[in-house]
Structure formats: C-alpha cells, structure tokens
Amino acid sequence: MINILSICGSPVPGSSTEILLRRIADSARSSLHGPSRHRLVRLNELEFVPCQACGEAPTPRFCFFDDDLTDVYRALARCDCLLFGSPVYFDAVSAQAKAFIDRCNCLRPADFDGVTERDFIKLMSRKRPGAIVIVGGERGWFEGARRCIAGFFKWVEVVNEGYLAFASRDFRRVGEAAADEAAMAEADRLGRRLAKLLESKYARPSDG
C-alpha cells in the first residue's frame, strides 16, 4: 500500500492550493500499479500551539505537546510520498504552514555533522519523494515560500522531486486553478512522475 500525504497550508476550503494537491495525488494514484491511498490534511482545521522552543528532546514522543498535530506526525512518519502546498503570504508560506513546519523541529537533531546533541534522534530516517505546490498572485515572489518548504523537506527526509507554482489572476476567485488547463496538465505530469519514482527509485524491498 502506497501512502500519499498532502498537507495544505491554505485557510480557504476548495482553494487552488488544495485543488492542485488533490490533482497531483489523483494522477499519481491512477498511475500506480498497486493499491494506494491519499490523505489531505488542512492545517487550518487543526488546533495546535506554535513551537515553544523547549530546548529538550521529547523522545520517544514526537513533541511535548499532545494536540492535533500528534496524528499528523504519525502520518508523516508513515507516508511514502509527501505533497506540501501553501499560498504566498508576505513573500513566505502561510501562518498555518509555518507553524506546522516549526513544530517539526524535534524530528531530528540540528547537528548536520552526525554528532547527536543531547538526546535528539532522527525520527524520519527513510528517504521519500515529495513535491511542492505554491499559489500566489501574478506579481508575487514565490521563491521565499519555495525555499522554506524545501528546507522543511530536507529536515524530514523528503526529496523534492517536483515544484508547481500557480500565479492567480484574481485572488477573489476561489479555486481558480481548476479552470486552468495548463496548471491541471502540469499537476497530472507531476503525479505521473511521482508514481514512476515510487515504483522504481523509492520502492520498498517488500514491494516486490
């Protein structure tokens, strides 16, 4: 069973961010030869506190705080592919997306030289493919949001295998991407690419 997890940082139900995440996941699932499932998490619907910089490892737990993110941590650890999407707010990701990313700080030690500090351990040890979706205005700057999510991917052992940026012509039109043939076609291509990677480069030994 291939588990695809989508995390949506948009506060708007039916947003272009959500539509593109679903389209990528649907394309990937239809291209896979074996069973699969997709879960989409809308961060705006969850109740969780921002990172409190505790400074100590919560091991063996994911975090000292047991809130709505506890289940999302488990899903993140189990998933075979991660899709992460956010609108562009002030040249960065949304508040919901950033708060979630910050709360994932405890998923690995901050030492990249291999010397574990305190008792932090790397909780995400398996490489998984992933893709980034960012939605902004026609004159928006997407790179700040992309770099934030790309850094998060490295933190949780997700390899960025694709990036879809959608420039909205009218921010008042909810779900505008659904009517954009080019954006939908790009999402389909990205989904097919992820499916191919999941069945080759990232295939588990037990997958046969």
N, C-alpha and C positions, 0 to 999 in steps of 0.2 A: 504494500500500500504506500503510494507516494503522497505525502502530506505537504500541501502548499498553504502557506500562511501569508495573508495580506494584512498589513497594518496601515490604516488610513488616518492621517492627521488632520483631515478636513472637518470642521464643525458642522458642515452643511450636508444633510442627508441627500443622496442622489447627486452628489457633486461630480464634476468632471474627474476629480481625483479618484473617487470611488468607482466611477464607470470604467476608467482605464485600468484600474487594478483588477476589476472583475473580468474585463475583456482579455487581459493577458492570461489570467488564471484559466479562463474558459478555453482559450486557444491552446494552452499547454496541456490541459486535461484531455481535450479532444485529440491531441497528437500523441499522447502516451498510449502504449500498447497494453499496459496493465492497469489495475484499479488505482484510483486516486481520489482524494477529497480536498476540498478547499474551504478554508475558514477565513472570513474577513472580520477584523477587529476594528471597530470605530472607537478611537480613543476618547472622543468627546462624550461617549455614553458611559464611560467608566469613572469611578470615584477613586482617586488616589492622590497621595500627598507628593509634593515635589521632593527631590533628593535633599536630605538634611545633612549631608557631608558628615556622616557618623564617624568616619575615620577608622573603623574597625570592621573586619570581615564578618559577615553574618553566617558563614559556613557552619553547618551544611545547608542552611536555607539560602534562597536567592537574595533575600533582603530582610532587614529587621522589621519592616512594615508589612503586615499581612492585610492587603487590601485587594482591590480589583485587579491589580497587576500580577498577583500571585499566579493566577491561572494563565495569564498571558506569558509569563516566564516559562511555564511548563510547555506551552505550545511552541514557544520559540526554541526551546531545547529539543523538542521532538521533530520539528519541521524539516523537510528535505529541501525546501525552496522558500525563500523569503522575498516578498514584494513589499516595498515601503513607499508610500505616497504622501505628499504634503503640498498644500498651496504655498505660494511665496508671500510671506508677511515681513515687511521691512527688510528685504534682501536676505531673508533666512527662512527656516521652516516655521510652521505654526507653533503657538504656545503648547498645544497638546502634544505635538510631535517632539518638541524639545524636552518637555517634562518627562516623557517616556524614555527618551534617549539618555537623559541624565540619570534616571533611575536604574539604568543598566550598567552603571559604573562598577558595581560589585561583581560583575560576571567574569572578571579577570583581574589579575594584578596589573598595576600601572607600569611595571618594570618590563621593558621590551628586550632586555639583555638576558632573560632567562633565570634571573635570581629572584625568587618569590619573596616579596616583602610581607612582614607579619604573617598572617595565616590565610591571605587571599589565595585562591586557586582559580585556574581557568575552568569555568563551568561549561563553556562551549568549546569542545575540542575537535569537532568534526567539521571539515570544510563543506559548505553548502553553496549552491548558486543563488543569486538574487538579482533583483532589478529595481531600479528607482523610477518613480513617477513624480514629476513636479509640474504644477499648474500655476501659471502666472499671467499677468497682462502682457499685451503686445510690447510694451516698453519696459517690462520687468527685467530684473537682473537675476538669473537663475543659478548662477554659479555658487553663491553663498549657501543656498539650500542644498545643492548637489554635494558640495564638499562636506557639509555637516552629516548628511546621511551616509556618504561614502566612508567617512571616518567611523561612524557607528557600525557599518558593515564589517570593517576590519576588526573592530572590538569584539564582535560576536561570531567571528569566523565565517562570515558570509562573503563570497567573492562576487563583486559587482560584474554581472555578465550582460548588462543592458541598461540603457537610460532613455526614458521617453519624456520629453518636455513638450507641454502643450501651452501655447500662447492664446489666451482667450481674447476675443474681440469685444466682448461685452460682459463685464463681471456680474451684471444683474441677471444674466441668463444661467440658471442653474442647470448643470448637466450639458453644457454646450458641446462638449467633446463627442457626445453620442451622435450628433449630426455631422461630424467632421470625418469624411471618408478617409482622408489621409491619416488622421490620428488613429482611427479604428484599424486601418490596414497595418500601421506600424505596430500597434498593440498585438495584432494577430501574428506578425512576423516574430516579435519578441517572445511570445508564448511558444511558438514552434521551436525557436532556438533553445529556450529553456528546457523544453521536453526532450530535445535531442541530447542536450548536455546531461540531463538527469538519467538518461538511459545509456550513457556512454562514460563520459569523464567522471561523473559523480555517482555512478551506480554502486550500490552496496554489493558486497560479495554474495550475500544471500539472495540477491535479486535474480541470480542465475545467469 
